[in-house]
Amino acid sequence: MNKTFSKFKEFPAEGMQPSNFTDSAAFTTEDRTENNHFFFSSDDESVLVGVWECAPCKEVILSYPVNEMMTVLAGAVTVTDSNTGRADTFRKGDSFFIPKGTSCIWEITETLRKYYFIAS
Protein backbone atom coordinates (compact mmCIF):
# COMPACT_ATOMS: atom_id res chain seq x y z
CA MET A 1 0.00 0.00 0.00
CA ASN A 2 1.27 3.41 -0.97
CA LYS A 3 2.05 5.93 1.79
CA THR A 4 2.35 8.88 -0.60
CA PHE A 5 -0.04 10.51 -3.04
CA SER A 6 -1.92 8.11 -5.30
CA LYS A 7 -3.71 8.16 -8.59
CA PHE A 8 -6.87 6.10 -8.24
CA LYS A 9 -7.55 3.44 -10.83
CA GLU A 10 -10.93 1.84 -11.30
CA PHE A 11 -9.15 -1.46 -11.99
CA PRO A 12 -5.98 -1.40 -9.83
CA ALA A 13 -2.95 -3.15 -11.32
CA GLU A 14 -2.48 -4.93 -7.97
CA GLY A 15 -5.96 -6.42 -8.38
CA MET A 16 -8.96 -6.64 -6.13
CA GLN A 17 -9.11 -8.95 -3.11
CA PRO A 18 -12.21 -10.78 -1.85
CA SER A 19 -13.83 -8.93 1.06
CA ASN A 20 -16.64 -9.69 3.47
CA PHE A 21 -18.05 -6.35 4.60
CA THR A 22 -21.53 -7.48 3.48
CA ASP A 23 -23.50 -10.07 5.46
CA SER A 24 -23.96 -13.13 3.21
CA ALA A 25 -27.71 -13.17 3.98
CA ALA A 26 -28.05 -9.65 2.51
CA PHE A 27 -27.30 -10.67 -1.09
CA THR A 28 -30.42 -10.56 -3.27
CA THR A 29 -29.18 -12.73 -6.16
CA GLU A 30 -27.08 -15.87 -6.44
CA ASP A 31 -24.06 -13.66 -7.14
CA ARG A 32 -22.15 -13.15 -3.86
CA THR A 33 -19.19 -11.25 -5.38
CA GLU A 34 -17.57 -8.68 -3.10
CA ASN A 35 -14.07 -7.33 -3.73
CA ASN A 36 -11.95 -4.52 -2.35
CA HIS A 37 -8.64 -2.77 -2.96
CA PHE A 38 -7.11 -0.34 -0.45
CA PHE A 39 -5.22 2.59 -1.97
CA PHE A 40 -4.41 3.96 1.49
CA SER A 41 -4.87 3.00 5.11
CA SER A 42 -3.65 5.07 8.04
CA ASP A 43 -1.58 3.19 10.61
CA ASP A 44 -4.56 2.98 12.97
CA GLU A 45 -7.02 2.32 10.07
CA SER A 46 -9.10 5.35 11.04
CA VAL A 47 -8.75 6.57 7.44
CA LEU A 48 -9.28 4.19 4.51
CA VAL A 49 -9.31 4.94 0.79
CA GLY A 50 -10.03 2.42 -1.92
CA VAL A 51 -12.25 0.89 -4.55
CA TRP A 52 -14.99 -1.60 -3.65
CA GLU A 53 -17.28 -3.78 -5.74
CA CYS A 54 -20.33 -5.70 -4.60
CA ALA A 55 -23.15 -7.74 -6.15
CA PRO A 56 -26.79 -6.76 -5.52
CA CYS A 57 -27.75 -6.82 -1.86
CA LYS A 58 -29.99 -5.09 0.66
CA GLU A 59 -29.01 -4.22 4.23
CA VAL A 60 -30.80 -2.39 7.01
CA ILE A 61 -28.12 -0.39 8.81
CA LEU A 62 -29.19 0.84 12.23
CA SER A 63 -26.12 3.03 12.69
CA TYR A 64 -23.70 3.58 9.79
CA PRO A 65 -20.34 2.66 11.32
CA VAL A 66 -18.13 5.34 9.68
CA ASN A 67 -18.15 8.68 7.88
CA GLU A 68 -17.94 7.77 4.19
CA MET A 69 -17.74 9.69 0.94
CA MET A 70 -18.29 7.63 -2.21
CA THR A 71 -18.17 8.07 -5.97
CA VAL A 72 -20.03 5.49 -8.05
CA LEU A 73 -17.96 4.07 -10.92
CA ALA A 74 -20.52 1.52 -12.14
CA GLY A 75 -23.87 0.08 -11.11
CA ALA A 76 -26.47 1.58 -8.81
CA VAL A 77 -27.27 1.85 -5.12
CA THR A 78 -30.37 3.26 -3.45
CA VAL A 79 -29.96 4.68 0.06
CA THR A 80 -33.12 5.27 2.09
CA ASP A 81 -33.07 7.33 5.29
CA SER A 82 -34.82 5.13 7.87
CA ASN A 83 -36.07 8.15 9.82
CA THR A 84 -37.58 10.21 6.98
CA GLY A 85 -38.17 7.63 4.23
CA ARG A 86 -36.27 9.82 1.75
CA ALA A 87 -34.57 7.67 -0.88
CA ASP A 88 -31.89 8.59 -3.42
CA THR A 89 -30.45 6.38 -6.15
CA PHE A 90 -26.81 6.91 -7.08
CA ARG A 91 -25.34 5.83 -10.42
CA LYS A 92 -22.08 6.18 -12.38
CA GLY A 93 -20.53 9.60 -11.76
CA ASP A 94 -22.57 10.41 -8.64
CA SER A 95 -20.76 11.28 -5.41
CA PHE A 96 -22.41 11.21 -2.01
CA PHE A 97 -21.68 11.17 1.72
CA ILE A 98 -23.16 9.16 4.60
CA PRO A 99 -22.33 10.44 8.10
CA LYS A 100 -21.46 8.06 10.91
CA GLY A 101 -24.57 7.06 12.89
CA THR A 102 -27.03 7.38 9.99
CA SER A 103 -29.88 4.87 10.10
CA CYS A 104 -30.55 3.73 6.53
CA ILE A 105 -31.40 1.00 4.09
CA TRP A 106 -28.57 0.30 1.62
CA GLU A 107 -29.76 -1.49 -1.52
CA ILE A 108 -27.45 -2.28 -4.41
CA THR A 109 -29.71 -2.90 -7.42
CA GLU A 110 -26.94 -3.33 -10.02
CA THR A 111 -23.44 -4.61 -9.17
CA LEU A 112 -21.78 -1.57 -7.62
CA ARG A 113 -18.20 -0.39 -8.03
CA LYS A 114 -17.22 2.72 -6.07
CA TYR A 115 -14.32 4.76 -4.81
CA TYR A 116 -14.57 5.44 -1.11
CA PHE A 117 -12.98 7.62 1.53
CA ILE A 118 -13.71 6.48 5.08
CA ALA A 119 -12.96 8.28 8.32
CA SER A 120 -13.83 6.64 11.63
mmCIF file of the C-alpha atoms, coordinates in Angstrom:
data_MODEL
# 
_entry.id   MODEL 
# 
loop_
_atom_site.group_PDB 
_atom_site.id 
_atom_site.type_symbol 
_atom_site.label_atom_id 
_atom_site.label_alt_id 
_atom_site.label_comp_id 
_atom_site.label_asym_id 
_atom_site.label_entity_id 
_atom_site.label_seq_id 
_atom_site.pdbx_PDB_ins_code 
_atom_site.Cartn_x 
_atom_site.Cartn_y 
_atom_site.Cartn_z 
_atom_site.occupancy 
_atom_site.B_iso_or_equiv 
_atom_site.pdbx_formal_charge 
_atom_site.auth_seq_id 
_atom_site.auth_comp_id 
_atom_site.auth_asym_id 
_atom_site.auth_atom_id 
_atom_site.pdbx_PDB_model_num 
ATOM 1   C CA . MET A 1 1   ? 0.000   0.000   0.000   1.00 0.00 ? 1   MET A CA 1 
ATOM 2   C CA . ASN A 1 2   ? 1.274   3.408   -0.975  1.00 0.00 ? 2   ASN A CA 1 
ATOM 3   C CA . LYS A 1 3   ? 2.051   5.933   1.788   1.00 0.00 ? 3   LYS A CA 1 
ATOM 4   C CA . THR A 1 4   ? 2.350   8.885   -0.598  1.00 0.00 ? 4   THR A CA 1 
ATOM 5   C CA . PHE A 1 5   ? -0.042  10.513  -3.043  1.00 0.00 ? 5   PHE A CA 1 
ATOM 6   C CA . SER A 1 6   ? -1.919  8.111   -5.297  1.00 0.00 ? 6   SER A CA 1 
ATOM 7   C CA . LYS A 1 7   ? -3.712  8.162   -8.591  1.00 0.00 ? 7   LYS A CA 1 
ATOM 8   C CA . PHE A 1 8   ? -6.873  6.097   -8.239  1.00 0.00 ? 8   PHE A CA 1 
ATOM 9   C CA . LYS A 1 9   ? -7.549  3.443   -10.826 1.00 0.00 ? 9   LYS A CA 1 
ATOM 10  C CA . GLU A 1 10  ? -10.930 1.837   -11.298 1.00 0.00 ? 10  GLU A CA 1 
ATOM 11  C CA . PHE A 1 11  ? -9.153  -1.456  -11.985 1.00 0.00 ? 11  PHE A CA 1 
ATOM 12  C CA . PRO A 1 12  ? -5.979  -1.399  -9.826  1.00 0.00 ? 12  PRO A CA 1 
ATOM 13  C CA . ALA A 1 13  ? -2.951  -3.151  -11.321 1.00 0.00 ? 13  ALA A CA 1 
ATOM 14  C CA . GLU A 1 14  ? -2.483  -4.933  -7.970  1.00 0.00 ? 14  GLU A CA 1 
ATOM 15  C CA . GLY A 1 15  ? -5.957  -6.418  -8.376  1.00 0.00 ? 15  GLY A CA 1 
ATOM 16  C CA . MET A 1 16  ? -8.959  -6.643  -6.126  1.00 0.00 ? 16  MET A CA 1 
ATOM 17  C CA . GLN A 1 17  ? -9.115  -8.948  -3.111  1.00 0.00 ? 17  GLN A CA 1 
ATOM 18  C CA . PRO A 1 18  ? -12.212 -10.776 -1.849  1.00 0.00 ? 18  PRO A CA 1 
ATOM 19  C CA . SER A 1 19  ? -13.827 -8.933  1.063   1.00 0.00 ? 19  SER A CA 1 
ATOM 20  C CA . ASN A 1 20  ? -16.638 -9.687  3.473   1.00 0.00 ? 20  ASN A CA 1 
ATOM 21  C CA . PHE A 1 21  ? -18.052 -6.351  4.596   1.00 0.00 ? 21  PHE A CA 1 
ATOM 22  C CA . THR A 1 22  ? -21.529 -7.482  3.482   1.00 0.00 ? 22  THR A CA 1 
ATOM 23  C CA . ASP A 1 23  ? -23.496 -10.070 5.456   1.00 0.00 ? 23  ASP A CA 1 
ATOM 24  C CA . SER A 1 24  ? -23.961 -13.128 3.211   1.00 0.00 ? 24  SER A CA 1 
ATOM 25  C CA . ALA A 1 25  ? -27.706 -13.172 3.979   1.00 0.00 ? 25  ALA A CA 1 
ATOM 26  C CA . ALA A 1 26  ? -28.047 -9.652  2.509   1.00 0.00 ? 26  ALA A CA 1 
ATOM 27  C CA . PHE A 1 27  ? -27.305 -10.667 -1.090  1.00 0.00 ? 27  PHE A CA 1 
ATOM 28  C CA . THR A 1 28  ? -30.422 -10.563 -3.267  1.00 0.00 ? 28  THR A CA 1 
ATOM 29  C CA . THR A 1 29  ? -29.182 -12.728 -6.157  1.00 0.00 ? 29  THR A CA 1 
ATOM 30  C CA . GLU A 1 30  ? -27.081 -15.874 -6.442  1.00 0.00 ? 30  GLU A CA 1 
ATOM 31  C CA . ASP A 1 31  ? -24.059 -13.656 -7.136  1.00 0.00 ? 31  ASP A CA 1 
ATOM 32  C CA . ARG A 1 32  ? -22.150 -13.150 -3.861  1.00 0.00 ? 32  ARG A CA 1 
ATOM 33  C CA . THR A 1 33  ? -19.195 -11.251 -5.383  1.00 0.00 ? 33  THR A CA 1 
ATOM 34  C CA . GLU A 1 34  ? -17.571 -8.684  -3.104  1.00 0.00 ? 34  GLU A CA 1 
ATOM 35  C CA . ASN A 1 35  ? -14.069 -7.331  -3.727  1.00 0.00 ? 35  ASN A CA 1 
ATOM 36  C CA . ASN A 1 36  ? -11.948 -4.516  -2.354  1.00 0.00 ? 36  ASN A CA 1 
ATOM 37  C CA . HIS A 1 37  ? -8.644  -2.769  -2.960  1.00 0.00 ? 37  HIS A CA 1 
ATOM 38  C CA . PHE A 1 38  ? -7.115  -0.336  -0.455  1.00 0.00 ? 38  PHE A CA 1 
ATOM 39  C CA . PHE A 1 39  ? -5.218  2.593   -1.972  1.00 0.00 ? 39  PHE A CA 1 
ATOM 40  C CA . PHE A 1 40  ? -4.412  3.961   1.489   1.00 0.00 ? 40  PHE A CA 1 
ATOM 41  C CA . SER A 1 41  ? -4.867  2.998   5.109   1.00 0.00 ? 41  SER A CA 1 
ATOM 42  C CA . SER A 1 42  ? -3.651  5.073   8.043   1.00 0.00 ? 42  SER A CA 1 
ATOM 43  C CA . ASP A 1 43  ? -1.584  3.189   10.606  1.00 0.00 ? 43  ASP A CA 1 
ATOM 44  C CA . ASP A 1 44  ? -4.557  2.984   12.973  1.00 0.00 ? 44  ASP A CA 1 
ATOM 45  C CA . GLU A 1 45  ? -7.018  2.323   10.074  1.00 0.00 ? 45  GLU A CA 1 
ATOM 46  C CA . SER A 1 46  ? -9.097  5.351   11.044  1.00 0.00 ? 46  SER A CA 1 
ATOM 47  C CA . VAL A 1 47  ? -8.747  6.570   7.438   1.00 0.00 ? 47  VAL A CA 1 
ATOM 48  C CA . LEU A 1 48  ? -9.285  4.188   4.515   1.00 0.00 ? 48  LEU A CA 1 
ATOM 49  C CA . VAL A 1 49  ? -9.311  4.942   0.793   1.00 0.00 ? 49  VAL A CA 1 
ATOM 50  C CA . GLY A 1 50  ? -10.029 2.423   -1.921  1.00 0.00 ? 50  GLY A CA 1 
ATOM 51  C CA . VAL A 1 51  ? -12.254 0.892   -4.546  1.00 0.00 ? 51  VAL A CA 1 
ATOM 52  C CA . TRP A 1 52  ? -14.985 -1.603  -3.649  1.00 0.00 ? 52  TRP A CA 1 
ATOM 53  C CA . GLU A 1 53  ? -17.277 -3.776  -5.741  1.00 0.00 ? 53  GLU A CA 1 
ATOM 54  C CA . CYS A 1 54  ? -20.331 -5.704  -4.603  1.00 0.00 ? 54  CYS A CA 1 
ATOM 55  C CA . ALA A 1 55  ? -23.152 -7.742  -6.152  1.00 0.00 ? 55  ALA A CA 1 
ATOM 56  C CA . PRO A 1 56  ? -26.790 -6.759  -5.524  1.00 0.00 ? 56  PRO A CA 1 
ATOM 57  C CA . CYS A 1 57  ? -27.752 -6.817  -1.860  1.00 0.00 ? 57  CYS A CA 1 
ATOM 58  C CA . LYS A 1 58  ? -29.986 -5.086  0.664   1.00 0.00 ? 58  LYS A CA 1 
ATOM 59  C CA . GLU A 1 59  ? -29.009 -4.225  4.232   1.00 0.00 ? 59  GLU A CA 1 
ATOM 60  C CA . VAL A 1 60  ? -30.803 -2.390  7.006   1.00 0.00 ? 60  VAL A CA 1 
ATOM 61  C CA . ILE A 1 61  ? -28.118 -0.395  8.805   1.00 0.00 ? 61  ILE A CA 1 
ATOM 62  C CA . LEU A 1 62  ? -29.192 0.836   12.226  1.00 0.00 ? 62  LEU A CA 1 
ATOM 63  C CA . SER A 1 63  ? -26.118 3.031   12.686  1.00 0.00 ? 63  SER A CA 1 
ATOM 64  C CA . TYR A 1 64  ? -23.703 3.578   9.789   1.00 0.00 ? 64  TYR A CA 1 
ATOM 65  C CA . PRO A 1 65  ? -20.343 2.661   11.320  1.00 0.00 ? 65  PRO A CA 1 
ATOM 66  C CA . VAL A 1 66  ? -18.133 5.336   9.682   1.00 0.00 ? 66  VAL A CA 1 
ATOM 67  C CA . ASN A 1 67  ? -18.155 8.678   7.878   1.00 0.00 ? 67  ASN A CA 1 
ATOM 68  C CA . GLU A 1 68  ? -17.941 7.768   4.192   1.00 0.00 ? 68  GLU A CA 1 
ATOM 69  C CA . MET A 1 69  ? -17.735 9.689   0.943   1.00 0.00 ? 69  MET A CA 1 
ATOM 70  C CA . MET A 1 70  ? -18.290 7.635   -2.209  1.00 0.00 ? 70  MET A CA 1 
ATOM 71  C CA . THR A 1 71  ? -18.172 8.074   -5.973  1.00 0.00 ? 71  THR A CA 1 
ATOM 72  C CA . VAL A 1 72  ? -20.032 5.493   -8.051  1.00 0.00 ? 72  VAL A CA 1 
ATOM 73  C CA . LEU A 1 73  ? -17.960 4.069   -10.919 1.00 0.00 ? 73  LEU A CA 1 
ATOM 74  C CA . ALA A 1 74  ? -20.517 1.516   -12.137 1.00 0.00 ? 74  ALA A CA 1 
ATOM 75  C CA . GLY A 1 75  ? -23.866 0.077   -11.106 1.00 0.00 ? 75  GLY A CA 1 
ATOM 76  C CA . ALA A 1 76  ? -26.468 1.576   -8.815  1.00 0.00 ? 76  ALA A CA 1 
ATOM 77  C CA . VAL A 1 77  ? -27.269 1.852   -5.124  1.00 0.00 ? 77  VAL A CA 1 
ATOM 78  C CA . THR A 1 78  ? -30.367 3.255   -3.445  1.00 0.00 ? 78  THR A CA 1 
ATOM 79  C CA . VAL A 1 79  ? -29.958 4.681   0.060   1.00 0.00 ? 79  VAL A CA 1 
ATOM 80  C CA . THR A 1 80  ? -33.123 5.270   2.087   1.00 0.00 ? 80  THR A CA 1 
ATOM 81  C CA . ASP A 1 81  ? -33.068 7.327   5.285   1.00 0.00 ? 81  ASP A CA 1 
ATOM 82  C CA . SER A 1 82  ? -34.824 5.128   7.866   1.00 0.00 ? 82  SER A CA 1 
ATOM 83  C CA . ASN A 1 83  ? -36.075 8.155   9.818   1.00 0.00 ? 83  ASN A CA 1 
ATOM 84  C CA . THR A 1 84  ? -37.582 10.212  6.982   1.00 0.00 ? 84  THR A CA 1 
ATOM 85  C CA . GLY A 1 85  ? -38.173 7.629   4.234   1.00 0.00 ? 85  GLY A CA 1 
ATOM 86  C CA . ARG A 1 86  ? -36.268 9.817   1.755   1.00 0.00 ? 86  ARG A CA 1 
ATOM 87  C CA . ALA A 1 87  ? -34.567 7.669   -0.884  1.00 0.00 ? 87  ALA A CA 1 
ATOM 88  C CA . ASP A 1 88  ? -31.894 8.594   -3.424  1.00 0.00 ? 88  ASP A CA 1 
ATOM 89  C CA . THR A 1 89  ? -30.450 6.380   -6.149  1.00 0.00 ? 89  THR A CA 1 
ATOM 90  C CA . PHE A 1 90  ? -26.810 6.909   -7.081  1.00 0.00 ? 90  PHE A CA 1 
ATOM 91  C CA . ARG A 1 91  ? -25.337 5.829   -10.423 1.00 0.00 ? 91  ARG A CA 1 
ATOM 92  C CA . LYS A 1 92  ? -22.081 6.176   -12.378 1.00 0.00 ? 92  LYS A CA 1 
ATOM 93  C CA . GLY A 1 93  ? -20.526 9.595   -11.763 1.00 0.00 ? 93  GLY A CA 1 
ATOM 94  C CA . ASP A 1 94  ? -22.565 10.411  -8.642  1.00 0.00 ? 94  ASP A CA 1 
ATOM 95  C CA . SER A 1 95  ? -20.759 11.276  -5.408  1.00 0.00 ? 95  SER A CA 1 
ATOM 96  C CA . PHE A 1 96  ? -22.407 11.215  -2.006  1.00 0.00 ? 96  PHE A CA 1 
ATOM 97  C CA . PHE A 1 97  ? -21.682 11.170  1.721   1.00 0.00 ? 97  PHE A CA 1 
ATOM 98  C CA . ILE A 1 98  ? -23.160 9.159   4.596   1.00 0.00 ? 98  ILE A CA 1 
ATOM 99  C CA . PRO A 1 99  ? -22.332 10.437  8.100   1.00 0.00 ? 99  PRO A CA 1 
ATOM 100 C CA . LYS A 1 100 ? -21.464 8.056   10.907  1.00 0.00 ? 100 LYS A CA 1 
ATOM 101 C CA . GLY A 1 101 ? -24.565 7.064   12.886  1.00 0.00 ? 101 GLY A CA 1 
ATOM 102 C CA . THR A 1 102 ? -27.028 7.379   9.989   1.00 0.00 ? 102 THR A CA 1 
ATOM 103 C CA . SER A 1 103 ? -29.881 4.874   10.100  1.00 0.00 ? 103 SER A CA 1 
ATOM 104 C CA . CYS A 1 104 ? -30.549 3.731   6.535   1.00 0.00 ? 104 CYS A CA 1 
ATOM 105 C CA . ILE A 1 105 ? -31.404 0.998   4.088   1.00 0.00 ? 105 ILE A CA 1 
ATOM 106 C CA . TRP A 1 106 ? -28.568 0.304   1.624   1.00 0.00 ? 106 TRP A CA 1 
ATOM 107 C CA . GLU A 1 107 ? -29.761 -1.486  -1.524  1.00 0.00 ? 107 GLU A CA 1 
ATOM 108 C CA . ILE A 1 108 ? -27.449 -2.284  -4.415  1.00 0.00 ? 108 ILE A CA 1 
ATOM 109 C CA . THR A 1 109 ? -29.714 -2.898  -7.419  1.00 0.00 ? 109 THR A CA 1 
ATOM 110 C CA . GLU A 1 110 ? -26.939 -3.335  -10.022 1.00 0.00 ? 110 GLU A CA 1 
ATOM 111 C CA . THR A 1 111 ? -23.441 -4.613  -9.172  1.00 0.00 ? 111 THR A CA 1 
ATOM 112 C CA . LEU A 1 112 ? -21.776 -1.567  -7.622  1.00 0.00 ? 112 LEU A CA 1 
ATOM 113 C CA . ARG A 1 113 ? -18.196 -0.388  -8.025  1.00 0.00 ? 113 ARG A CA 1 
ATOM 114 C CA . LYS A 1 114 ? -17.222 2.721   -6.070  1.00 0.00 ? 114 LYS A CA 1 
ATOM 115 C CA . TYR A 1 115 ? -14.323 4.758   -4.812  1.00 0.00 ? 115 TYR A CA 1 
ATOM 116 C CA . TYR A 1 116 ? -14.572 5.438   -1.107  1.00 0.00 ? 116 TYR A CA 1 
ATOM 117 C CA . PHE A 1 117 ? -12.978 7.624   1.532   1.00 0.00 ? 117 PHE A CA 1 
ATOM 118 C CA . ILE A 1 118 ? -13.714 6.477   5.077   1.00 0.00 ? 118 ILE A CA 1 
ATOM 119 C CA . ALA A 1 119 ? -12.960 8.281   8.321   1.00 0.00 ? 119 ALA A CA 1 
ATOM 120 C CA . SER A 1 120 ? -13.831 6.640   11.633  1.00 0.00 ? 120 SER A CA 1 
# 
